[in-house]
Amino acid sequence: MQTERAALNASAARQPRSWGVWGINLLTVTLALVWAIPILWATIVSFRPPSDNLGRGDVWFADRLTLDSYEKATSLAPFFPKWEDGHLTNSYYTNTIEFTALTLAVQLVTVTLGGFVFAHFEFFGKRFLFAFILLQMMIPTAILLVPNFVTIREFSTVYLGIPKALYYKEFSLYDTPLAMAMPYFGSAFGTFLMRQAFLGVPRDLVDAGVVDGCRWYHLLRHVYLPPSWPSLIAFGMVTVSFHWNELLWPLVVTSDKARPLTMGLLRFTQLTDIGAQWSLMMAATLIIAAPLLLLFIIFQRQFISSFLHSGLK
């Protein structure tokens, strides 16, 4: 097998490349540069001295490189937790990790079960209900901000029967990672994606499991999920990227202690003593984006492979 593959690669290497292939390569390199140049520029600027506002000197090169911008950025805003009075303090990173991890964990369960139900079972109103769920993909997120906020505000009173006087003092969900995560516990896109993945499982394999006496949870675990892992992993990666960079909803439902990284960066820009110190801004931006960039660099092969096998091309 390896010999045949090597022969095919050698044969392909001997064939002259057409102008079309060179054009595609040139377009690919151009698009890569368009994506990479802003990150490269932000990285260079972040290593400039904080006093350098790009008003003088070269845009790309600095007289000296320093970590002063990163030290000053982390001192101005609580990006990282600190150990104080026997416990870790809240920080933008811990809030973002809690919000993203909670959302991801619940979404993986709900979209898997939702996709399985619509792919495996037959029940009255199935088509209508699935179409209703898909309609949510057409609604702009901004429209749902107010209904979601009212739901969060009234959640304790309506669903737990807790008196409102206590709700606002001790049981408020406002300004917590749970409040940020709750509207995202379900995902229309994820349900649709997993349904399509489960529909791709050979029906003979499912029927064989039914004949062998498998219950629905055995079918889900041993028949549907194994060939559908790429779709679930791809959805998980998209979810992490989306919620790590979420700004609009946390801006509505948090005020102080549960602020995520994106709100921290927004507050960072409002500090009056920063002004136009671009090196500080770029340092703060890279502090926020660094985990996602590292994840993509480390798992880029698995990332691309999951997308190719999931149909998200």
C-alpha positions as CSV (number, residue, x, y, z in Angstrom):
1,M,0.0,0.0,0.0
2,Q,2.8,2.4,0.9
3,T,4.6,1.4,-2.3
4,E,1.6,2.2,-4.4
5,R,1.1,5.5,-2.6
6,A,4.8,6.5,-3.1
7,A,4.5,5.6,-6.8
8,L,1.4,7.8,-7.1
9,N,3.1,10.7,-5.4
10,A,6.2,10.3,-7.6
11,S,4.0,10.2,-10.7
12,A,2.2,13.4,-9.5
13,A,5.5,15.1,-8.8
14,R,6.7,14.4,-12.4
15,Q,3.6,15.9,-14.0
16,P,4.0,19.6,-14.9
17,R,1.8,21.9,-13.0
18,S,-0.8,23.8,-15.0
19,W,-1.4,27.6,-14.8
20,G,-4.6,26.8,-12.9
21,V,-2.7,25.1,-10.1
22,W,-0.2,27.9,-9.9
23,G,-3.0,30.4,-9.8
24,I,-4.7,28.5,-6.9
25,N,-1.4,28.4,-5.0
26,L,-0.9,32.1,-5.5
27,L,-4.4,32.9,-4.4
28,T,-3.9,30.6,-1.3
29,V,-0.7,32.3,-0.4
30,T,-2.3,35.8,-0.8
31,L,-5.2,34.8,1.4
32,A,-2.8,33.4,4.0
33,L,-0.9,36.7,4.1
34,V,-4.1,38.7,4.4
35,W,-4.9,36.6,7.5
36,A,-1.4,36.5,8.9
37,I,-0.2,40.1,8.5
38,P,-2.6,41.6,11.1
39,I,-1.5,39.0,13.7
40,L,2.2,39.5,12.8
41,W,1.8,43.3,13.1
42,A,0.0,43.0,16.4
43,T,2.8,40.7,17.7
44,I,5.5,43.1,16.7
45,V,3.7,46.1,18.2
46,S,3.1,44.3,21.5
47,F,6.8,43.9,22.0
48,R,7.4,47.7,21.6
49,P,7.8,49.8,24.7
50,P,4.5,51.0,26.2
51,S,5.4,54.6,25.6
52,D,5.7,53.9,21.8
53,N,2.4,55.0,20.2
54,L,3.6,54.5,16.7
55,G,3.6,58.2,16.1
56,R,7.3,58.0,15.3
57,G,9.7,55.6,13.8
58,D,9.0,52.7,11.6
59,V,5.6,50.8,11.7
60,W,7.2,47.4,11.5
61,F,10.4,47.8,13.3
62,A,11.2,49.1,16.8
63,D,14.4,50.4,18.3
64,R,14.1,47.6,21.0
65,L,11.8,44.8,22.0
66,T,10.6,44.4,25.5
67,L,8.0,42.6,27.6
68,D,7.0,45.8,29.4
69,S,3.7,46.0,27.6
70,Y,2.6,42.5,28.8
71,E,3.7,43.3,32.4
72,K,1.8,46.6,32.4
73,A,-1.3,45.1,30.7
74,T,-1.6,42.3,33.3
75,S,-1.1,44.8,36.1
76,L,-3.8,47.1,34.9
77,A,-6.5,44.4,34.4
78,P,-7.1,41.1,36.3
79,F,-6.4,38.8,33.3
80,F,-5.0,36.0,35.6
81,P,-6.1,34.8,39.0
82,K,-4.1,35.7,42.1
83,W,-3.8,33.9,45.4
84,E,-5.2,36.2,48.1
85,D,-6.4,35.4,51.6
86,G,-6.3,31.7,51.1
87,H,-8.2,31.5,47.8
88,L,-7.9,32.4,44.1
89,T,-9.4,35.7,43.0
90,N,-11.7,36.0,40.1
91,S,-10.1,36.8,36.8
92,Y,-11.0,37.2,33.2
93,Y,-9.4,33.9,32.3
94,T,-11.2,31.9,35.0
95,N,-14.5,33.4,34.1
96,T,-14.0,32.7,30.4
97,I,-12.9,29.1,31.1
98,E,-15.9,28.5,33.3
99,F,-18.3,29.9,30.8
100,T,-16.8,28.1,27.8
101,A,-16.4,24.8,29.6
102,L,-19.9,24.8,31.0
103,T,-21.5,25.7,27.7
104,L,-19.4,23.1,25.8
105,A,-20.2,20.3,28.3
106,V,-24.0,20.9,28.2
107,Q,-24.1,21.5,24.4
108,L,-22.3,18.3,23.6
109,V,-24.9,16.3,25.5
110,T,-28.0,18.2,24.2
111,V,-26.9,18.2,20.5
112,T,-26.0,14.5,20.7
113,L,-29.3,13.5,22.2
114,G,-31.2,16.0,19.9
115,G,-29.6,14.7,16.8
116,F,-30.1,11.1,17.9
117,V,-33.8,11.6,18.5
118,F,-34.4,13.2,15.1
119,A,-32.3,10.6,13.3
120,H,-33.5,7.4,15.0
121,F,-37.0,7.8,16.3
122,E,-40.3,8.4,14.5
123,F,-43.0,10.4,16.3
124,F,-45.9,12.8,15.6
125,G,-44.9,16.3,14.6
126,K,-41.2,15.3,14.0
127,R,-40.8,17.3,10.8
128,F,-42.6,20.4,12.2
129,L,-40.5,20.3,15.4
130,F,-37.2,19.9,13.5
131,A,-38.2,22.8,11.2
132,F,-39.0,24.9,14.2
133,I,-35.6,24.3,15.7
134,L,-33.9,25.1,12.4
135,L,-35.7,28.4,12.3
136,Q,-33.7,29.5,15.3
137,M,-30.6,29.6,13.0
138,M,-32.3,32.4,11.0
139,I,-32.9,34.7,14.1
140,P,-30.2,37.2,14.8
141,T,-28.6,36.9,18.2
142,A,-29.2,40.5,19.0
143,I,-33.0,40.0,18.9
144,L,-32.8,37.4,21.7
145,L,-30.8,39.6,24.1
146,V,-33.8,41.1,25.9
147,P,-35.9,37.8,26.1
148,N,-32.8,36.0,27.4
149,F,-32.1,38.6,29.9
150,V,-35.7,38.6,31.2
151,T,-35.5,34.8,31.5
152,I,-32.3,34.9,33.4
153,R,-33.7,37.6,35.7
154,E,-36.9,35.7,36.5
155,F,-35.5,32.2,36.4
156,S,-35.3,31.7,40.2
157,T,-38.7,33.2,40.8
158,V,-40.5,31.4,38.0
159,Y,-38.8,28.0,38.1
160,L,-37.6,27.5,41.6
161,G,-40.4,29.4,43.5
162,I,-37.9,31.5,45.4
163,P,-39.3,34.8,46.6
164,K,-38.2,37.7,44.6
165,A,-36.9,39.5,47.7
166,L,-34.3,36.7,48.2
167,Y,-33.7,36.3,44.5
168,Y,-32.1,39.7,44.1
169,K,-29.9,39.2,47.2
170,E,-28.7,35.6,47.3
171,F,-30.0,33.6,44.4
172,S,-29.5,36.0,41.5
173,L,-28.0,34.4,38.4
174,Y,-27.0,37.8,37.1
175,D,-23.3,38.3,36.8
176,T,-22.4,34.6,37.0
177,P,-20.9,32.1,34.4
178,L,-24.2,30.1,34.6
179,A,-26.1,33.1,33.4
180,M,-23.8,33.5,30.4
181,A,-24.0,29.9,29.5
182,M,-27.7,29.2,29.9
183,P,-29.0,30.6,26.6
184,Y,-26.5,28.4,24.8
185,F,-27.4,25.1,26.4
186,G,-29.2,24.2,23.2
187,S,-27.8,24.6,19.7
188,A,-29.9,24.4,16.5
189,F,-26.8,24.1,14.4
190,G,-25.3,21.4,16.5
191,T,-28.6,19.4,16.5
192,F,-28.8,19.7,12.7
193,L,-25.1,18.7,12.3
194,M,-25.4,15.6,14.6
195,R,-28.7,14.5,13.0
196,Q,-27.0,14.6,9.6
197,A,-24.0,12.6,11.0
198,F,-26.3,10.0,12.5
199,L,-28.3,9.7,9.3
200,G,-25.0,8.7,7.6
201,V,-24.7,5.6,9.8
202,P,-25.6,2.5,7.7
203,R,-29.2,1.4,8.4
204,D,-28.2,-2.3,8.3
205,L,-25.8,-1.7,11.2
206,V,-28.6,-0.1,13.2
207,D,-31.1,-2.9,12.4
208,A,-28.5,-5.5,13.4
209,G,-28.2,-3.7,16.8
210,V,-31.9,-3.7,17.2
211,V,-32.2,-7.4,16.4
212,D,-29.4,-8.1,18.9
213,G,-31.6,-6.5,21.6
214,C,-29.7,-3.2,22.0
215,R,-31.6,-0.5,23.8
216,W,-31.6,3.1,22.5
217,Y,-28.6,4.1,24.7
218,H,-26.6,1.1,23.5
219,L,-27.4,2.0,19.9
220,L,-26.3,5.6,20.6
221,R,-23.1,4.6,22.3
222,H,-22.0,1.6,20.2
223,V,-23.5,2.2,16.8
224,Y,-24.2,5.9,16.2
225,L,-21.4,7.7,18.0
226,P,-18.3,5.8,16.9
227,P,-18.5,7.0,13.2
228,S,-19.9,10.4,14.2
229,W,-17.0,11.5,16.4
230,P,-15.5,13.8,13.8
231,S,-18.7,15.8,13.6
232,L,-18.9,16.1,17.4
233,I,-15.3,17.2,17.7
234,A,-15.7,19.8,14.9
235,F,-18.8,21.2,16.6
236,G,-16.9,21.3,19.9
237,M,-14.1,23.3,18.3
238,V,-16.4,25.8,16.8
239,T,-18.2,26.1,20.1
240,V,-15.0,26.8,22.0
241,S,-13.9,29.4,19.5
242,F,-17.3,31.1,19.4
243,H,-17.8,31.4,23.2
244,W,-14.2,32.3,24.0
245,N,-14.7,35.4,21.8
246,E,-18.3,36.1,22.9
247,L,-18.9,39.7,23.8
248,L,-22.5,40.9,23.2
249,W,-24.4,38.6,25.6
250,P,-21.8,38.9,28.5
251,L,-22.1,42.7,28.0
252,V,-25.8,42.4,28.9
253,V,-25.8,39.8,31.7
254,T,-22.6,40.6,33.6
255,S,-21.3,43.7,35.4
256,D,-18.2,43.0,37.5
257,K,-17.2,39.6,39.0
258,A,-18.1,37.3,36.0
259,R,-16.6,39.4,33.3
260,P,-15.0,37.3,30.5
261,L,-11.8,38.2,28.6
262,T,-13.6,40.1,25.9
263,M,-15.3,42.4,28.4
264,G,-12.0,42.8,30.1
265,L,-10.4,43.9,26.8
266,L,-13.3,46.4,26.3
267,R,-12.8,47.8,29.8
268,F,-9.1,47.9,29.2
269,T,-9.7,50.2,26.2
270,Q,-11.7,52.6,28.4
271,L,-8.9,53.2,30.9
272,T,-8.2,56.8,30.5
273,D,-4.4,56.6,31.1
274,I,-3.9,54.2,28.2
275,G,-4.8,56.6,25.4
276,A,-3.3,55.5,22.1
277,Q,-0.7,53.1,23.5
278,W,-1.1,50.5,20.9
279,S,1.6,48.3,22.3
280,L,-0.5,47.8,25.5
281,M,-3.7,47.1,23.4
282,M,-1.9,44.6,21.2
283,A,-0.4,42.9,24.3
284,A,-3.8,42.6,25.9
285,T,-5.3,41.3,22.7
286,L,-2.6,38.6,22.3
287,I,-3.0,37.6,25.9
288,I,-6.7,36.8,25.1
289,A,-6.1,35.1,21.8
290,A,-3.1,33.1,22.8
291,P,-5.0,30.0,24.0
292,L,-7.0,29.6,20.8
293,L,-4.0,30.2,18.6
294,L,-2.0,27.5,20.6
295,L,-4.9,25.1,20.4
296,F,-5.1,25.5,16.6
297,I,-1.4,25.2,16.1
298,I,-1.2,22.0,18.3
299,F,-4.3,20.3,16.9
300,Q,-4.5,21.7,13.4
301,R,-4.3,18.3,11.8
302,Q,-7.1,16.9,13.9
303,F,-9.0,20.2,13.5
304,I,-8.9,20.1,9.7
305,S,-9.5,16.3,9.6
306,S,-12.6,16.7,11.8
307,F,-14.1,19.3,9.5
308,L,-13.4,17.3,6.4
309,H,-15.1,14.2,7.8
310,S,-18.0,16.1,9.3
311,G,-19.1,17.8,6.0
312,L,-18.3,21.3,7.3
313,K,-16.3,22.2,4.2
